[in-house]
């Protein structure tokens, strides 16, 4: 199992909309994540800075590096461009985080 963490940025005023969209996540997107070996995936919001902190566990044989090519992922990214900081390809601006402590 691999632990992966990264941060993203939410645009001001879109906290409720971000929550709503994730409450209604598309089954095909969830399935794509699962098939790629992503599980135990959480996103937390720092309401003061609007920083989104994402944490996921990946299976050893994961293929998550292929997810940016999945049609459902591309559609999801395009849907989120109005409420998040995004790159020109509509992917979220994402900064990997270094693990400095872990306790099982």
C-alpha positions in Angstrom: 0.0 0.0 0.0 1.2 3.5 -0.9 0.0 6.7 0.8 -0.3 9.7 -1.4 -1.2 13.2 -0.3 -1.5 16.5 -2.2 -3.1 19.9 -2.0 -5.3 21.9 -4.3 -7.0 25.3 -4.1 -10.6 26.1 -4.0 -11.9 29.5 -5.3 -13.6 31.8 -2.8 -17.3 31.3 -2.3 -17.5 27.8 -3.7 -17.2 25.7 -0.5 -20.8 24.5 -0.6 -20.7 23.8 -4.3 -17.5 21.8 -4.0 -19.1 19.7 -1.3 -22.3 19.3 -3.3 -20.4 18.1 -6.4 -18.5 15.5 -4.4 -21.6 14.4 -2.6 -22.9 13.6 -6.1 -19.7 12.1 -7.5 -20.4 10.1 -10.7 -20.4 6.4 -10.3 -18.2 6.1 -13.4 -15.6 8.3 -11.8 -15.6 6.4 -8.6 -15.2 3.2 -10.6 -12.3 4.6 -12.5 -10.5 5.5 -9.3 -11.1 2.0 -7.8 -10.0 0.2 -11.0 -6.8 2.3 -10.9 -6.1 1.0 -7.4 -7.1 4.1 -5.5 -8.9 3.5 -2.2 -9.5 5.2 1.1 -9.6 8.6 -0.6 -10.4 11.7 1.5 -10.3 15.4 0.8 -10.3 17.9 3.6 -10.9 21.7 3.4 -9.0 24.3 5.3 -11.8 26.9 5.5 -9.4 29.7 6.4 -7.1 29.3 3.3 -9.5 27.3 1.0 -6.7 24.8 0.6 -7.9 21.3 -0.2 -5.8 18.5 1.3 -6.3 15.2 -0.4 -5.1 11.8 1.0 -5.5 8.5 -0.7 -4.2 5.0 -0.4 -3.0 3.2 -3.5 -2.6 -0.5 -4.1 0.9 -1.6 -4.9 0.1 -2.4 -8.5 -1.9 0.8 -9.0 -2.3 2.5 -12.4 -3.3 5.9 -11.1 -0.8 7.6 -13.4 -3.1 6.6 -16.2 -6.2 8.4 -14.7 -5.6 11.7 -16.5 -6.4 9.9 -19.8 -9.7 8.5 -18.5 -12.7 10.2 -20.2 -14.6 10.5 -16.9 -11.6 12.1 -15.2 -11.3 14.6 -18.0 -15.0 15.5 -17.9 -14.8 15.9 -14.0 -11.8 18.2 -14.3 -13.7 20.3 -16.9 -16.7 20.5 -14.6 -14.5 21.7 -11.7 -12.7 24.5 -13.5 -15.1 27.2 -12.4 -14.6 26.5 -8.7 -10.9 25.4 -8.4 -7.5 26.6 -9.5 -6.8 24.5 -12.7 -4.1 24.0 -15.3 -4.7 24.7 -19.0 -5.7 21.0 -19.5 -8.4 21.6 -16.8 -6.6 19.3 -14.3 -6.5 20.8 -10.8 -3.3 22.6 -9.8 -2.0 20.0 -7.4 1.1 20.1 -5.2 2.4 16.8 -3.8 3.0 16.7 -0.1 6.0 15.0 1.6 5.1 12.6 4.3 7.1 13.5 7.4 5.3 11.3 10.0 3.1 8.2 10.0 1.6 6.2 12.9 -0.2 2.9 12.3 
